[in-house]
Amino acid sequence: MAKEDIELIKNGKRLDGRKFDELREIKIEVGVLSRAMGSAYIEWGKNKVIAAVYGPRELHPKYLRDPRRAHLRCIYNLAPFSVEDRKRPGPDRRSVEISKVSSDALSSVVMLEKYPNTVIDIFIEILQADAGTRCAGLNAASVALADAGIPMRDIVSSCAAGKVNGEIVLDLMKEEDNLGECDLPVAIIPRKKEVVLLQMDGKLTREEFKKAYELAVDGAMRVYKMQKEALISSVNDVIIGE
Ligand code: UDP
C-alpha cells in the first residue's frame, strides 16, 4: 500500500482529533534540575524532554578552545526506553545529526563572544518520543539557556509541519511522521523570523512547501509565546518566593 493510501485523516480530522493547524498540548517547566546552571522540561503531546545547560566552563582538550568565542556543544540523546522498539543506547547517525543542527541553531542566538575559551554544554534528553523531538528539544534548550542566565539575542522557537494524506498539517505526531508524505521541522529566531533550522524528510511541491513552511513558522511563534510565559512565571516564582 502506498503511503498516501494509509488513512491518517478521517472526516477532516486527524487520528488524535486535531484540526490541520492545531498544535498538540504543550507544557513547559523551568528550572527542574538543581545541579544544572539552567534547565527546562517540556511535554509536547506524548513527547517528554529535558534540557540541561552546564557552563560556560573550561574547555578540554585545550586545542579545542577558541580565543574569540565560547564553543556551544549540544548533545541530543534518545533514551533506549523512549520509543516503542527499544533503541540501542549511545549515539547513532540520527542523534549526531540532530546534535549538530541543534548546536548550529542555538549558536546563532547565544552571545558566544562573551565567553572566549570556554564551552557551554547543553544536554537534550528525550525521555519519551512521539515525533517532533528535535523541535521539542530545541525549545527546551532555549528556555534552559535563558534559565542559566546566559546572554542571548533572542530565543529559538521550533515547530514542524508536513503533509499527511495530501493535506498540509501542523505538528506531526508519530503515526503522521512515519506514515505521512513529508515532515518539515523549522526553527526560527522569533523577533526577526530568521530561520536557524530547516529540514525536510519527504517531498512537497513548491506551493505545498510555502504553505507548510508558513504553518510551521506560525506554530513556532505560538511556542515562542509559551516559552516566554514559562520564563516569566519562573522569575515571578523566585520574586514572590514560591
Ligand atoms: N523513532 C523511533 N526510533 C528511533 C528514532 C525515532 O521510534 O530510533 C521515532 C520517535 O518517536 C521519533 C519519531 O520516530 O520522535 C520521528 O523521528 P525523526 O527522526 O523524524 O525525528 P523527530 O521528528 O523526533 O525530530
Boltz pocket constraint, residues with backbone or C-beta under 6 A from the ligand:
constraints:
  - pocket:
      binder: B
      contacts: [[A, 78], [A, 82], [A, 83], [A, 84], [A, 85], [A, 87], [A, 94], [A, 129], [A, 130], [A, 131], [A, 132], [A, 133], [A, 134], [A, 135], [A, 174], [A, 177], [A, 183]]
      max_distance: 6.0
